[in-house]
Amino acid sequence: MLRYNIELNDGLACRDRSEQETQETRIAVVIVNYCTPELTLQCLSSLANGRSDTTRLTVFVVDNASPDNSGARLQVEAMQPSYQGWVQVILAPSNGGFAYGNNIGISKALDSPDEDSPDALWLLNSDTYLREGALEEVAAAIRSDASTGIWGTRLEWPDSEPQLSCFRFHRISTELVSVAQTEPITWLFASAEVPIHKSLANSSVEVEWVSFASVVLRREVVDAIGLMDEGYFMYFEDVDYCRTAVANGFKVRYLPNARTVHLRGGSSPVKSLSVALKRRPRYYYAARTRYYAKWYGRFWGPLVANACWYLGRTVWFFRQLFDRSKLGRCQAEWRDIWVNFSAPLE
């Protein structure tokens, strides 16, 4: 009898494991398109190639009122046999920004019938595409790691060189560290340095926030804290959302085996302008001001952050007297950091 019970229990355990391994994971992907139809189609193609029997994939492409008529083109492409039934194109009435477009797609996904309701939502930039096996890695993480609410996948260049994709929260002292560019100050305020460097490229670790160029949100996170703050047109909405999630008890992790190519700059000019030290768009600084006001006080947050910026600039100026190789700052930044200072949360 004892042997029979052992064999029966072993059989039930094997069946449970088998059922868990074959359990279908439902993932809704949201891609926001703005005048990038070729990149969006490349992303869709990589998703089509990664589909499997254990993952139910639905994709919502949100066109943010592209003036080049790319939304209509994507609607036609979505009617192709390879995309029918699982890809839907939504035409937004206006270009309200990154959070706005993603919120439209997320809301549509969450309104799906119960049998299609997603376990998680994967937000992908239009200038990304998946490496082989990335979808399976994400699905496996959703099934096996119930303690994590947000995952950021590994971002890399087409030649497989990793990009920085996991970070520490922006703090007031971050302005001093990032502007001074001086090792003693960086060492002294190490927790304020935002990037977590490439040494983490092959390690799955808990982090404070991840890039929303490719991010997976467990359904429970969205149910608990809601949609992204549409007061951010572009930039800082990702750190803001992760900070809200962490404040509500959710973990954020970096998922290095889910490899995602990110053609950085394909969907936004900010990084290329930053590298060239040219003036960044007003919306970047408006988002920065909103973030500091939201997390550190409507008036004092942006004010003290800007004071730290000027202090860092002073340190940088004196260092320049001895080291001409240091990079400068973007044009007019000393003035642009005051964008929306009088009404940061409006």
Rosetta blueprint (number, residue, H / E / L):
1 M L
2 L H
3 R H
4 Y H
5 N H
6 I H
7 E H
8 L H
9 N H
10 D H
11 G H
12 L H
13 A H
14 C H
15 R H
16 D H
17 R H
18 S H
19 E H
20 Q H
21 E H
22 T H
23 Q L
24 E L
25 T E
26 R E
27 I E
28 A E
29 V E
30 V E
31 I E
32 V E
33 N E
34 Y L
35 C L
36 T L
37 P H
38 E H
39 L H
40 T H
41 L H
42 Q H
43 C H
44 L H
45 S H
46 S H
47 L H
48 A H
49 N H
50 G H
51 R L
52 S L
53 D L
54 T L
55 T E
56 R E
57 L E
58 T E
59 V E
60 F E
61 V E
62 V E
63 D E
64 N L
65 A L
66 S L
67 P L
68 D L
69 N L
70 S H
71 G H
72 A H
73 R H
74 L H
75 Q H
76 V H
77 E H
78 A H
79 M L
80 Q L
81 P L
82 S L
83 Y L
84 Q L
85 G L
86 W L
87 V E
88 Q E
89 V E
90 I E
91 L E
92 A L
93 P L
94 S L
95 N L
96 G L
97 G L
98 F H
99 A H
100 Y H
101 G H
102 N H
103 N H
104 I H
105 G H
106 I H
107 S H
108 K H
109 A H
110 L H
111 D L
112 S L
113 P L
114 D H
115 E H
116 D H
117 S L
118 P L
119 D L
120 A E
121 L E
122 W E
123 L E
124 L E
125 N E
126 S L
127 D L
128 T E
129 Y E
130 L E
131 R L
132 E L
133 G L
134 A H
135 L H
136 E H
137 E H
138 V H
139 A H
140 A H
141 A H
142 I H
143 R H
144 S H
145 D L
146 A L
147 S L
148 T E
149 G E
150 I E
151 W E
152 G E
153 T E
154 R E
155 L E
156 E E
157 W L
158 P L
159 D L
160 S L
161 E L
162 P E
163 Q L
164 L L
165 S L
166 C E
167 F E
168 R L
169 F L
170 H L
171 R L
172 I L
173 S L
174 T H
175 E H
176 L H
177 V H
178 S H
179 V H
180 A H
181 Q L
182 T L
183 E H
184 P H
185 I H
186 T H
187 W H
188 L H
189 F L
190 A H
191 S H
192 A H
193 E L
194 V L
195 P E
196 I L
197 H L
198 K H
199 S H
200 L H
201 A L
202 N L
203 S L
204 S L
205 V L
206 E E
207 V E
208 E L
209 W E
210 V E
211 S L
212 F L
213 A L
214 S E
215 V E
216 V E
217 L E
218 R E
219 R H
220 E H
221 V H
222 V H
223 D H
224 A H
225 I H
226 G L
227 L L
228 M L
229 D L
230 E L
231 G L
232 Y L
233 F L
234 M L
235 Y L
236 F L
237 E H
238 D H
239 V H
240 D H
241 Y H
242 C H
243 R H
244 T H
245 A H
246 V H
247 A H
248 N L
249 G L
250 F L
251 K E
252 V E
253 R E
254 Y E
255 L E
256 P E
257 N E
258 A E
259 R E
260 T E
261 V E
262 H E
263 L L
264 R L
265 G L
266 G L
267 S L
268 S L
269 P L
270 V H
271 K H
272 S H
273 L H
274 S H
275 V H
276 A L
277 L L
278 K L
279 R L
280 R L
281 P L
282 R H
283 Y H
284 Y H
285 Y H
286 A H
287 A H
288 R H
289 T H
290 R H
291 Y H
292 Y H
293 A H
294 K H
295 W H
296 Y H
297 G L
298 R L
299 F L
300 W H
301 G H
302 P H
303 L H
304 V H
305 A H
306 N H
307 A H
308 C H
309 W H
310 Y H
311 L H
312 G H
313 R H
314 T H
315 V H
316 W H
317 F H
318 F H
319 R H
320 Q H
321 L L
322 F L
323 D L
324 R L
325 S L
326 K L
327 L L
328 G L
329 R L
330 C L
331 Q L
332 A L
333 E H
334 W H
335 R H
336 D H
337 I L
338 W L
339 V L
340 N L
341 F L
342 S L
343 A L
344 P L
345 L L
346 E L
